[in-house]
């Protein structure tokens, strides 16, 4: 009898080890079967069908919807994944909404839906500034490659802003293709600087300074505008030199480096807003999107892109 108990215990241990190794939950529910098919049988299309069954059965809907969207993205079905999240996220808990937003941002990026990506990033920043992120807590537990770690509000804000700068870079590059000028080139350089891509930024600024930006005949840029852009590029190059010199002098020191914006510009976000506002298109001409001089807060830094992106 003791041998039977020992055998049963050994079988349970093997079963538990299997679930740990393959990261498959225990049980026999629709969601568990979907995870088994996804992770053990490696059949993503069958897993998607089972995830749908789990959602319809109300079985671990938070996880089922998120996992299904991730698998759909891997199968180049990102647009379907977006519609699935939009249609079924109301069945998920309040705690699951943030992780669903993160999946949506990745899906928007994969589909080239920059406008929607920016809008959702803005929404996440608003939640942070209004104290609604992380359910009001200063940190949250995140997971990557099966490992848990703590993320602070500051780290989350930095991550979201980084994604915003990447989106702004796309917009400015597209704008330069449509209607190049020195000022937009300087704004593109600012985005690259914020992303730590100093060599690329320097190359663009040098092009502006030496008149290598080919301005289109219908842009409306005047010699005075060209001169202002060159002066701005010269100033930015000087500040970039100072910053890189400071970085080199601190390489052997444990002193942490200040963000470039403290050296370069105290109002980087305002500069981006002002520049992007002028990228709004109307009757094939670049015009300001609004006349108000009121500066928007940081989370509105790329809020005026809807019409401009629609023209790309």
C-alpha positions, 0 to 999 in steps of 0.5 A: 500500500505504501508502494502505491502511495509512493507511486502516486506521489511520484506520478503527481511530482512528474505531473507538477514538473511537467506543468512547471517546465512547460509553463502550463496551468493545471486542470482541464478547463478550456483555457488550460487546454488552449495553453497546452495546445499552444505551448506543448503541442505547438499548434497556434491555430488550434490554440486560437480556437480553444482560446475563443472557447475559453472566452465564450465559456467565461474561463479565465477571460483576462488571460485567454483574451490576452494570450489569444491576441499574442498568438494571433499577432505571431500568426500575422493576424494582428488586425483580428487580434485588435478587433477581438480585444476591442470586442471582448475587453469589457468582459475582463477585469479592471486589473487586466485593462492595462495589460490589454492596452500594452498588447494593443500598442504592440498590435497597432505598431505591427499594423502601422496604425500610428495614430491609434498607437499615439492616442493610446500612449497619450491615454496611458500618460494621462492615467499616470499623471492623474494617479490612476495607473497601477491602480493607484500604487507606486509600483506594479509587478511585471513579467518578462520571460517567465520572471517577475520584477517591479516597475515604478511609475517613473520607469513606466512613464519613461517607457511610454515617452520613449514610444512616443518619441519613436512615433514622432520620429516616424511622423517627422521623417514622413513629413520630410519626404513630403515637404522638407525644410530645416526646421522639421529636420531640427525637430527630427533631430530632437526626437533622435537625441531623445532616443539616444541616437546622437550620430544620426541627429548630428548628421541631420543637423550638419545637413541643415547647417550646410544647406543640404536640405532640399526645400520644395518650391511650394513649401513657402519657406523664406530665406529668413526661415532658412537662416533661423533653421541654420542658427538653430542647428548650429546651437543644437550641434554646439549643445550636443558637443557639450553633452558628449564631452560631459559624457566622455568626462564622466565615463570613469566616474560613478556619477549618473549622467543627466538627461540630455534635455537638461542640457539641450532644452527645458521645453523639448515636448513643447517644441515637438508640439509646436512643430507637429502642429505645423505639420497639419495638412489642408489643401496640400499646404502645411498650416498650423492646426490651431491659433491658440498659443497655449502650450499643451502638457507633456502628454499632449506632445503629439496629440495633433496627428490625426489629420496629418497621418490620414494624409500620409 
